[in-house]
């Protein structure tokens, strides 16, 4: 994920920063070359994000494997330490909120987002009406879908990083 973020960030800069070019050149010196390590990618992200205001968006953080989530949040925290103008927008389910707040060292503002059952049912009905094979579903299955899915949808939350010493802008 960090590599994909770096690629997107560098693509938006117009010119590849010297630190990043140098890091990739150093990787070629290893036998057969190798991909940059996580620490290298974090340093490159720090260098690139310090060049201009940067926004990083991560959706469904709760779907990230816990071991990878720990590393990702730790890396994001390192980036924020070196690039205070960087902002991170994340979404996820409430059970990971404490972990994100702890690993981002208090640079977090959380916002709960709850769903409205009527909106979910309206959306499901519109999708069911677009079904290209409507005869494959009977009214009992449709009723089950319209009942069960809205029950299973849970609350989400959004985290927005901010500078630890200043109010959110």
C-alpha positions in Angstrom: 0.0 0.0 0.0 2.8 2.4 0.9 4.4 1.7 -2.5 1.2 2.6 -4.3 0.9 5.8 -2.3 4.4 6.7 -3.2 3.7 6.1 -6.9 0.6 8.3 -6.8 2.4 11.0 -4.9 5.4 11.1 -7.2 3.2 11.1 -10.3 1.5 14.3 -9.0 4.8 16.1 -8.4 5.8 16.6 -12.0 9.5 16.0 -11.2 10.9 13.1 -9.2 12.7 14.4 -6.1 16.4 13.6 -6.0 16.1 11.6 -2.8 13.7 9.2 -4.5 15.8 8.8 -7.6 18.9 8.2 -5.4 17.1 5.5 -3.3 16.0 3.6 -6.4 19.5 3.8 -7.9 20.9 2.4 -4.7 18.5 -0.6 -4.9 20.0 -1.5 -8.3 23.4 -2.0 -6.7 22.2 -5.1 -4.9 22.6 -8.4 -6.8 19.7 -8.6 -9.2 18.3 -5.4 -7.8 15.5 -5.4 -5.2 12.4 -3.5 -4.3 12.8 -0.8 -1.7 12.1 -1.9 1.8 9.3 -0.4 3.9 11.7 1.9 5.7 13.0 3.2 2.3 9.5 3.8 1.1 8.6 5.7 4.3 11.7 7.9 3.8 10.7 8.5 0.2 7.1 9.4 1.2 8.5 11.8 3.8 10.7 13.5 1.2 7.9 13.7 -1.4 5.2 14.8 1.0 7.4 17.5 2.4 7.6 19.2 -1.1 3.9 20.2 -1.1 0.7 19.8 1.0 -0.3 16.2 0.7 -3.5 14.4 1.4 -3.5 10.6 1.9 -6.8 8.7 1.7 -7.2 5.2 3.0 -10.6 3.5 2.8 -11.7 0.5 4.9 -8.7 0.4 7.2 -10.5 -2.2 9.3 -10.2 -4.6 6.3 -6.4 -4.5 6.5 -4.8 -7.5 8.1 -4.0 -6.6 11.7 -0.2 -7.2 11.3 -0.1 -5.0 8.2 -2.4 -2.4 9.8 0.1 -1.9 12.7 2.9 -1.4 10.2 0.9 0.9 8.0 -0.2 3.1 10.9 3.3 3.2 12.3 4.6 4.3 8.9 1.9 6.9 8.5 2.9 8.3 11.9 6.5 8.5 10.8 5.4 10.4 7.7 3.4 12.8 9.8 6.3 13.5 12.0 8.5 14.6 9.1 5.7 16.2 7.0 3.4 18.2 9.3 1.4 19.6 6.4 0.4 16.1 5.4 -3.2 15.1 6.2 -4.6 11.6 6.3 -8.2 10.7 5.7 -9.2 7.2 6.7 -12.4 5.2 7.0 -13.1 2.1 9.0 -15.3 0.4 11.5 -15.3 1.7 15.1 -13.4 -1.3 16.6 -10.1 0.0 15.2 -10.5 3.6 16.2 -8.5 3.3 19.5 -5.7 1.6 17.6 -5.5 4.3 15.0 -5.7 7.1 17.6 -2.9 5.5 19.6 -0.6 4.7 16.7 -1.1 8.2 15.2 0.0 9.8 18.5 -3.1 11.9 19.1 -3.1 13.6 15.7 -6.6 12.4 15.0 -10.1 13.8 14.8 -12.7 11.1 14.6 -16.2 11.4 13.1 -18.9 8.7 13.4 -21.0 8.1 10.3 -24.1 6.0 10.7 -26.3 4.6 8.1 -30.0 5.1 7.7 -31.9 1.8 7.1 -34.3 3.5 4.6 -31.4 4.7 2.5 -29.9 1.2 2.4 -33.2 -0.4 1.4 -33.8 2.2 -1.3 -30.3 1.5 -2.7 -30.9 -2.3 -2.6 -34.2 -2.0 -4.3 -32.7 0.1 -7.1 -29.9 -2.5 -7.6 -32.5 -5.3 -7.6 -34.5 -3.5 -10.2 -31.4 -3.4 -12.5 -31.0 -7.2 -12.3 -30.5 -8.5 -15.8 -31.9 -11.9 -14.7 -34.9 -11.1 -12.5 -36.4 -14.5 -12.8 -33.5 -16.0 -10.8 -34.9 -14.5 -7.6 -38.2 -15.2 -6.0 -40.0 -12.8 -3.7 -38.9 -14.7 -0.6 -35.2 -14.2 -1.4 -35.8 -10.5 -2.2 -37.5 -10.1 1.1 -34.6 -11.8 2.9 -32.1 -9.5 1.1 -34.0 -6.4 2.0 -34.3 -7.5 5.7 -30.8 -9.0 6.4 -28.4 -6.6 4.7 -29.7 -3.5 6.4 -29.4 -5.3 9.8 -25.8 -6.3 9.1 -24.6 -2.8 8.0 -22.6 -1.3 10.9 -21.4 2.1 11.9 -18.3 3.5 10.2 -16.0 6.3 11.3 -13.7 8.7 9.6 -10.3 9.8 11.0 -8.7 12.9 9.9 -5.2 13.7 11.0 -4.2 17.2 12.1 -1.2 18.8 13.6 -0.9 17.8 17.3 -0.5 21.4 18.4 -3.0 23.3 16.2 -6.7 23.1 15.7 -8.0 21.3 12.6 -8.3 23.4 9.5 
